[in-house]
Amino acid sequence: MTVTIVGSQLGDEGKGGVVDVYGDAADVVARYQGGDNAGHTVVHDGEEYKLSLVPSGAVRGKIGVLGNGCVVNPETLFDEIDTLRERGLEPDVRVAERAHVILPYHRALDGIEEEEKEDLAAGTTKRGIGPTYEDKAGRRGVRVGDLLDPDVLRERLEYVVPQKKALAEDVFDKETGDEFDIDHLYETYREYGERLAEENMTVDCGTFLQDRIDDGDTVMLEGAQGTSIDIDHGIYPYVTSSNPTAGGATVGTGLGPGVIGDGEIIGIVKAYLSRVGTGPLPTELGGVEGQTPDYDADEGADADEEELATYIRDEGGEYGTVTGRPRRVGWLDMPMLRHAARASSFTGLAINHIDVLAGLDEVKVGHSYEYEGEELLTMPPTTEKWGRCEATLRSFDGWSEIDWSEVAEEGYEAIPENARTYLEYISDELDAPIYAVGVGPGREETVVVENPYE
């Protein structure tokens, strides 16, 4: 069977921790989209591991697979594998031969184009993700399988590199170096291909996963980022370049939609909202200079909102794993969650970080939007309309700070009553049961309510 993990908001919902919690019962953990812009932190045996490409389950000794829907930077991949080995782990990572490769010119162009876009910048990590997916769609990409065949690799590079070099030099008037040199790229990536082959890392992803399922193994499918930055279903153009929704799990692995649909699809929810990057955010508290539209740091925002935002950001450690940038924070946005639940057909929910909100007298939720006199219960189809929505807030009594480690040991009923009221409101609105509640960063700091494998 399969269990698919989907971010329901704007990323940073704690997906890696949920994969870690349910990972014991999985034999294989597969990433189905994204690249090394997908920072996630896993705590295992008291050790913290920051990963951006290797699937979370690899920390727990599971087979990790990077599916064909991923874009793979071999340098990052091998750096992470080598670092884990230095820390005493032996990660077993397989890579789909159909996955596309991030090359140095992708990263260079990502940075150049982000500067040129200005107000339309999507808050990219400048890791080359978008340009690689562009080349994939344009049928000029280099795939992992190409690295295994030197003649094909040379042919691909000789076709695409002159185009990229001209784009950088003639369109953007930038100097270029080794990242646009065919010979340098060929030698570097041929060597990556040799290592992939020597370590027997490449697979036909769909066949590999289906064979495992047919043999009775359980497969967990791990999405990166979140629903509202899905390129088709998100707040375009402030989106990633792939599909974090459950539909991306079938496209990005080669498993059929019936296989995914017959399994569990768990929506991961952060108990409040966070975001790195520009664009609207109807439930935002305070603001972040350079990211919040029309925000002036000198003038600031409402003092109480700024205080709340700072509290939540500090308590939740709301700074990007990859970039270190402060995240914008806001109250939970229920229309956003309803949109996510519909798009991915959640069978269950994992709600994280309720401990971060402890100590507040009042916790609010954006229950709906008001748009031109009309109440909207889900997100409008265009980001421009979304930016003109006003959140209609619903208030909940807060809950006290307590010993959350004791709560994790004792179970769901030990969660403060007001927090359970809040959780059950979310469950009722999304018509999906609560499978887990995160009350801290560690695997042992999760209240497991339901086992998706039973």
Secondary structure, DSSP 8 states (H G I E B T S, - for coil): -EEEEEE-SSS-S-HHHHHHHHGGG-SEEEE-SB-TT--EEEEETTEEEEESSS-GGGGGT-EEEE-TTBEE-HHHHHHHHHHHHHTT---EEEEETTSEE--HHHHHHHHHHHHHHGGG-----SSSHHHHHHHHHTT---BHHHHT-HHHHHHHHHHHHHHHHHIIIIIS-----GGG-HHHHHHHHHHHHHHHHHTT-EE-HHHHHHHHHHTT--EEEE--S-GGG-TTTSSTTSS-SS--SHHHHHHTT---HHHHHHSEEEEEEESSEEE-SSS--TTEES--TTTSTT--TTT-S-HHHHHHHHHHHHHHT-B-TTT--B-EEESEEHHHHHHHHHHHT-SEEEEE-GGGGTT-SEEEEEEEEEETTEEESS--SSHHHHHT-EEEEEEEE------HHHHHHH-GGGS-HHHHHHHHHHHHHHT--EEEEE-SSSGGGEEE---TT-
